[in-house]
Amino acid sequence: MRRTITGFSNPTVKFLRSLRDKKHRKAEQCFLAEGLRLLIDARETGRLPQMLVMATSRAPHPLLDALESDAAAAGGEVIEMDEALLAKVTGKDNPQAVCGVFAEFDTSLAGIDRVAAPIWLVAQALRDPGNLGTLLRTGDAVGAGGLILLDDCADPFSVEAVRASMGAIFTQSVAQATWAEFAAWLRQDGGQLVAASLRDAQPYRGAPYAAPCFILIGNESRGLPQEYEDACDLRVTLPMLGRADSLNAAVAGAVLAYEVLASFTPDP
Amino acid sequence: MRRTITGFSNPTVKFLRSLRDKKHRKAEQCFLAEGLRLLIDARETGRLPQMLVMATSRAPHPLLDALESDAAAAGGEVIEMDEALLAKVTGKDNPQAVCGVFAEFDTSLAGIDRVAAPIWLVAQALRDPGNLGTLLRTGDAVGAGGLILLDDCADPFSVEAVRASMGAIFTQSVAQATWAEFAAWLRQDGGQLVAASLRDAQPYRGAPYAAPCFILIGNESRGLPQEYEDACDLRVTLPMLGRADSLNAAVAGAVLAYEVLASFTPDP
């Protein structure tokens, strides 16, 4: 059954708005995903919203109908509100006609099955949620297993990261750990740790990548701490032909990930 | 000589604030670049600010001194204001201690010398200034000549694009044109137009790229119009192993650009 909300002071509206803030997401253990496309991706990977919020002005859509009945059958709440109210929830003038509240996933390293995929992305102190979401999206494209976030990274469940992931937040595993926890976990079993580096490195093209390959990406402004670089099994350089000495973090991760993927793929 | 500004209602403060807005940038034909690093990059490529703005609380820096004397010698204005006022100008709580106002460059296709570089990036209806700046930064890294913006793109002189370019706004050529203008210009002389596409395409790896190679990147949500894809000399596909059918625009451009660069580089 749908519940219609009309007032801005309604507790549900306040709850939804609060999910834009990390502190409240942590307290509630859930996050917001906006747009039909994202919600359909979630459903197809077996995730249903605890709460489905729809604009009364939405266009009818068979997949939205399916989503609504699945969410309701799983005990989820279905809510309607007018577009102006939804704009307050999403903080956007032209909100998508639908959004959903999902339970946050387990993000412990114990949830990572390293042999499930040949490539894993690892980001250290990544501050930009857009970069984080873009890395998830790239991971999905290269067949990576997921993204491991080291030290003080942006929140993978922020609205910006979820949006930039284009649904990959639902298909990629996500783990959060300190460097010490990750290093200990990594060395419990096989796995090659690779970073782009300017020191003691070989060309990224044709380097001896080995699965499972963990591609380590550094902070946007400071790059990787030297200790982390030193701990890598392989350091590679990308050509930097211009004045700058680094790439955008999501770009560097993607160029490396596609190179690793190509090295794992037999020539046609 | 330095001029000190103390009041929020000062016309110079209003002028500087107005440059966050595209309409005012077009009217004034100038743009804002923030941070010492960016201003040093500009100076090293021969561009000096018309107006140099420094926080009174800044740390002394020999390169800032050199910048100040060069800017003043070239007829530029040097202004000091306290950090709180600079925060109003930049719209940030913790503003960089220095920013500069630069004259906008010529962005006509006539300014593009296609044989000056083997790679050129071309973006169509790119809406995100961060993606735009990231493409400039990637272009600098791969030795591209510049970025050609087709149809209704974000403004390359916006504060966000300039920041994301990490100085490449000063090293890369930038042109703005309609598709019709660009297509006519391109075919006046040699040049290969390449796009990532799902239709009638060959693997991006090992495709027959030829310089000058123009890498065409489509709009973030709609991709390239079919007419534009049809006009390409080469259509290539990138592996998409997951659920999504596209990459972030700046990521796709970077993966392609690094592949084209590798194909132009003899094996070591």
HADDOCK unambig.tbl for C-alpha pairs under 7 A between the chains (distance, minus, plus):
assign (segid A and resid 134 and name CA) (segid B and resid 248 and name CA) 6.59 0.50 0.50
assign (segid A and resid 137 and name CA) (segid B and resid 247 and name CA) 6.85 0.50 0.50
assign (segid A and resid 138 and name CA) (segid B and resid 247 and name CA) 6.45 0.50 0.50
assign (segid A and resid 140 and name CA) (segid B and resid 241 and name CA) 6.88 0.50 0.50
assign (segid A and resid 140 and name CA) (segid B and resid 242 and name CA) 4.81 0.50 0.50
assign (segid A and resid 140 and name CA) (segid B and resid 243 and name CA) 6.89 0.50 0.50
assign (segid A and resid 141 and name CA) (segid B and resid 239 and name CA) 6.96 0.50 0.50
assign (segid A and resid 141 and name CA) (segid B and resid 240 and name CA) 4.48 0.50 0.50
assign (segid A and resid 141 and name CA) (segid B and resid 241 and name CA) 5.00 0.50 0.50
assign (segid A and resid 141 and name CA) (segid B and resid 242 and name CA) 4.92 0.50 0.50
assign (segid A and resid 141 and name CA) (segid B and resid 244 and name CA) 6.66 0.50 0.50
assign (segid A and resid 142 and name CA) (segid B and resid 239 and name CA) 6.85 0.50 0.50
assign (segid A and resid 142 and name CA) (segid B and resid 240 and name CA) 6.25 0.50 0.50
assign (segid A and resid 142 and name CA) (segid B and resid 241 and name CA) 5.64 0.50 0.50
assign (segid A and resid 143 and name CA) (segid B and resid 241 and name CA) 5.21 0.50 0.50
assign (segid A and resid 143 and name CA) (segid B and resid 242 and name CA) 5.85 0.50 0.50
assign (segid A and resid 239 and name CA) (segid B and resid 141 and name CA) 6.95 0.50 0.50
assign (segid A and resid 239 and name CA) (segid B and resid 142 and name CA) 6.85 0.50 0.50
assign (segid A and resid 240 and name CA) (segid B and resid 141 and name CA) 4.48 0.50 0.50
assign (segid A and resid 240 and name CA) (segid B and resid 142 and name CA) 6.26 0.50 0.50
assign (segid A and resid 241 and name CA) (segid B and resid 140 and name CA) 6.88 0.50 0.50
assign (segid A and resid 241 and name CA) (segid B and resid 141 and name CA) 4.99 0.50 0.50
assign (segid A and resid 241 and name CA) (segid B and resid 142 and name CA) 5.62 0.50 0.50
assign (segid A and resid 241 and name CA) (segid B and resid 143 and name CA) 5.19 0.50 0.50
assign (segid A and resid 242 and name CA) (segid B and resid 140 and name CA) 4.80 0.50 0.50
assign (segid A and resid 242 and name CA) (segid B and resid 141 and name CA) 4.90 0.50 0.50
assign (segid A and resid 242 and name CA) (segid B and resid 143 and name CA) 5.83 0.50 0.50
assign (segid A and resid 243 and name CA) (segid B and resid 140 and name CA) 6.89 0.50 0.50
assign (segid A and resid 244 and name CA) (segid B and resid 141 and name CA) 6.67 0.50 0.50
assign (segid A and resid 247 and name CA) (segid B and resid 137 and name CA) 6.85 0.50 0.50
assign (segid A and resid 247 and name CA) (segid B and resid 138 and name CA) 6.46 0.50 0.50
assign (segid A and resid 248 and name CA) (segid B and resid 134 and name CA) 6.60 0.50 0.50
assign (segid A and resid 251 and name CA) (segid B and resid 251 and name CA) 5.32 0.50 0.50
assign (segid A and resid 251 and name CA) (segid B and resid 254 and name CA) 6.51 0.50 0.50
assign (segid A and resid 254 and name CA) (segid B and resid 251 and name CA) 6.51 0.50 0.50
assign (segid A and resid 254 and name CA) (segid B and resid 255 and name CA) 6.87 0.50 0.50
assign (segid A and resid 255 and name CA) (segid B and resid 254 and name CA) 6.87 0.50 0.50
assign (segid A and resid 255 and name CA) (segid B and resid 255 and name CA) 5.14 0.50 0.50
